[in-house]
Amino acid sequence: MFRIGAFARLGQVSLRTLRYYDAEGLLRPAVVDDRTGYRWYSGAQLHRLNRILALRDLGLTLGEISRVLDEQLSPAELKGMLRLRQVEARQRLEADSARLARVEARLHRVEAENRLGDYDVRVKRLEPLRVVFLAEVAPSFGEETLGPIFSRLYPRLHAELKRASLRSVGPAVALYDDSTDEQAPIRLIAALPVGAGSLPGSDLGILEVGEVERAATTVHRGPMSRVGDGYQALADWADATGERFEGHSREVYLHCTGDPATWVTEVQFPILGTPIARAEN
């Protein structure tokens, strides 16, 4: 089970979007804590969210989306309908390549349901890090939002580090501010691990990232537009084990140069406390 902030990160949407879908009856939280009012979602609900987002990006209204979901279409029927609407979208919006990329990514995730065997989830300790960073606020999760921001931040980060005559001691890391305020904006942190030393005259910040005793990790191979498959694998693993994730994820860019098809990214999610009891079917 995941708090709304963690579920937003898994689904790569904004908190406002999840609240809106809740209010419209499209995606209710699995559990709402009567005492705190906190919303909790299950990993299985990502499948429904992916369908909603794919249908929305293909131009269906919320009413149409609701009817499609209520009809419980098979994956093959849904795939056929999405493919048809995708062709129509290409004809109407040939210049809107970014939107079509989002549709492809969401459709791929729907098609990959229940067969994400390429992802091996490992639990491990995350060592503490000392990083230099640049940060920016984003309106929502999702590659269409995060990609352009990180594309701006990392070149600046490398240039500032070079100007300070320092070198990174590890791969780039993307962090997200773990605010417990559900109304707070999403703060993206582009970071590079460094050794000891100061940064005189630099615009960079220095951040000490504490160790994480237990984190669920998996490796995504391919473009970041498909990294949601890795997040889905982690969500399915959490459902199967009864674990809960704490806060936001980290992304470690092990190899992200050249052809995006060859990129390698490790996705990490801190694990909260003791596994929860799972209901028997």
N, C-alpha and C positions, 0 to 999 in steps of 0.2 A: 504494500500500500504506500502511496506517496501523497505528501502535502501538495497543495495546488501549485506551489512554486517549482517543486521538483518535477511534477507531471507536465507543467508548461515547458520545462527544459527538455524532457523526454520527447514531447510532441512537437517542440520547436514552434510554439505559438505564444502569444501574450497572455498574461493573466486576465486581461479584459475580455479577450476572446473566449476563454473558458467560462468566465462568469456569464457572458452573453449567451453562450450555448446552454448553460444551466438554466438561465431565466426563460429561454425559448423552448425548453424541454427536449433539446436535441442530445445533450450529454450531461446527465445528472451525476454528481459525485456518488461514488459507491457508498460512502459513509460521511455524515456530517456530525461532528462532535457536539452533543447537546450543550455541553458546559462551555466550550471555547468557541464554538461556531466554525472551527477549522474544517475545511473540505479535504476529504481523502479520496484518492482515485486508485483503481487497480491497474496493473499493467495490461490486462486484457482489454481495458477501455481504449487503449491506444489504437486498436484495430478499428473501432467505431470512429474515433477522431480522424484517423487517416482517410476513411471513406468520406466523412463530412468535408474535409479539406480538399480532397480530390474533386468531389462533386461541386464544391463552391468555386474552385479555380476553373472549372469547366463551364461556369455560367449558370448553374441551377440556383433557383431561389431557395430560401430556407424552407418554404412550404414544400417545394419539389423534393428537396433533400430528405425531409421528414417522411414523405410518402415512399421514396425509394428505400430508405432504411427500414421502414415498417413492413415493407413487402418481403423482407428477408431474402433478397436475391442471392443466388448462389455466386461463388467467386467467378465462375465462367460467364454467367449472365451479367454480373456487374462489370467484368472485364470487357465484354462485348459492348455494353452501353458506353463505358468510359472511352473505349477506342473510337466509337462513332462520334462522340462529342469532341474528342480530341482532334479528329480530322476537321470537324466544323470550326473549331477554334483556330486551327492553323490557317484555314481559308479566310477567316475574318481578321485575324491578327498576325499576319506574317511577320510584321516587324517586332512583335512582342516576344522575342526569343527567351527572355528571362522568365516570363510567365509560363511558357511551354516547358521550360526546364523544371519548374516546380511541379507541373502536372505529371511529367515523366517520373520524377522522384517519388511522388505520392502514389502513383499507379504501380511503380515497382514494389513499393512497400506492401500494397494490398496483395499483389500477386505472390509476394514472398511469405505471406502469412503461413505459419506452421511448418516452414522449411528453411529456417535461418541457421542451418547446420554448419555454415562456414565460420561461425563465430564461436570461439572457445572462451568461456567466461572463467576467469581465474580470480581468486581472492588473495590479496597480498597487502603487505605493509608499504605505504608510500613514505619515502624518506623526506625529511625537511628540506626545503629549498630556500635559497637566498636569490631573489630575482630583481632585475630592474624592469620597470614596466611603464607603459602608457595606458590610459584608460579613457573610455568614452561611454556615454549613456546610449542605450538602444531602446526603441519602442517595443520590440518583441523579439522572440527567438525565431530561428529559421535561417537557412543559408542565404535567402534573398536579402535578409537584413544584416546578418552577421558578416557574410562574405565581404561586402564592400567596406565595412568598418575595419575589419582585420587587415584587408588589403591596403588600407591607408596607414594603419598603426605600425605594422611590422617593418616596412621600409624605413619609416622614421625612427623606429626603435634601433634597428641595425646601424643607421647613419649616426645617431647620437652615441651609441656605444663605441663606434669606430672613432668618433671625434674625441671621446674621452680616453682613447688608447686602451680600451679594455676589450676582452674577448669573452664570448659566451662559453660556458663549460658544459653545456648540454643542449638538447633540442628545445625549440620554442614551445611554450606552454600557453594555452588559453585558460584563463580563470574567470569566474563569475562571482560577483559580490554576493555573499551568503546572507543577505538581509532577511530577517524574519517578517518584515513588514510587507504584506501582500500588495499594498498600494505603491510601494517604492518602485522607481524605474529600474530597468536591468542595466547594471554597470559591467561592461566588458573590460577585461584586463588582458592586454597583450604583454607577455612576459618572456624574459630570457634569463636562464640561470647564470649567475656570476659567482666568482670567489670573493674573498675579502677585499675591502678597499672602498674608497669614496668616489663620488662623481662630481668633482668640482666644476662649477659652471654649466652643468647639464640640466636639461629640462626633465630628465627621467626621475621617477620615484624609485625607492628601494623598499622591497617588501620581504619580510621573513614569513615564509609559508610553513606552518607547523606540520609535523608528521601526522599521518593517518594510520591508526593501528590496523584497520581492516578496510579494504576498498575492493569493490567488484570492478574488474577491468576486462576489456576485450579489445581486440585489434581490428580496425576497419581498413580494408585495402581498396583503394579507388578514390574517386572524387568526393569532395565534401558534400556535394548535392545528394549523395547516397548514405551519408553518415547516420541518417535516421535508422537504417537497418541495424547498425550496431547498438543504438539506443533501444531498439525494439528487442534485440537479443538480451540486453541487460534487464529490460522490464519483464520479459518472459522468465528469465532466471530468477528474478526476485519473487515473482508469483509462485514459481515451483518450489522455492526454498523457504518462503515465508519471511524473507529478509525485508528490511525497510532501508531506503536510501536517505541520507542526511544532506540537506542543502543542495547545491548545484554540482554539476560535473566539472571535471577538468578534461582538456584535450591536449595530448602531447603529440607534437608533429614530428614523428620519427624520421619521415622522409617525405617532404612535400615540395619537391622541385621537379621540373620537367613535366612530362605527360601526366595529367591528373589521374589517369588510369593506373599509374604505378605508385601513387601516393600511399603512405602508410601512417595511420593515426591511431594512437591508443586512447580509448575513452575510459575514464576512471570516475567511479561514483563512491564516495565514502558511505560506509554501512553504519546504520544506527543500532547501537545496543544489541539486544538479544532477538533472535528471530521470533516473529509473532506466530501464534497458533493459526493453522489453516483449517477452514471448514471442510469436512468430508462431503464428497458428492453423494 
